């Protein structure tokens, strides 16, 4: 009988040890998952750090950059206050009442203390209804002054992540492992 009691107690002790070991394993798994979450948050913050330092604002002929921006040409000041260059930057100008969009492409924007102004655009498009007060007597569309344009940025960081900063300044990652655009081929 004593052997049976000892066997039952040994079984209970073994069961309790297994239970404690299982609970410890679950605790370790939760700790590892928490650490993985912290690591992911840190990596995301690190990934955003330089991208957060790239910004743009529209400028016009009436502002500080009047010697660069001529009347009727859109332009934006771009500042890369990060530690590394950004690549394949696209400055998207929008004038919603005129249903007008234009894009200026810049191959590389190095880090700089001061903003660089980029005037003009590489392509433009008018698509959609135009507000009546924007249509001139001759049928042409009158655009807003450059400083009143909505400006959006798209660029790739040095790690190949593609970013978009909307016209309200909100930054979003829109791609990963994005290959650099090929250098333009000049034709004569």
Secondary structure, DSSP 8 states (H G I E B T S, - for coil): -HHHHHHHHHHHHHHHHHHHHHHHHHHHHHHHHHHHHHHHHHHHHHHHHHHTTEEEEEE-TTSTTTTTS-TT--EEEEEE-SSS-EEEEEEEEEEGGGTEEEEEEEEEE---SS-EEEES-SEEEE-S---GGGB-TTS-B----GGGSEEEEEEE-TTS-EEEE-TT--EEEEESS-----------
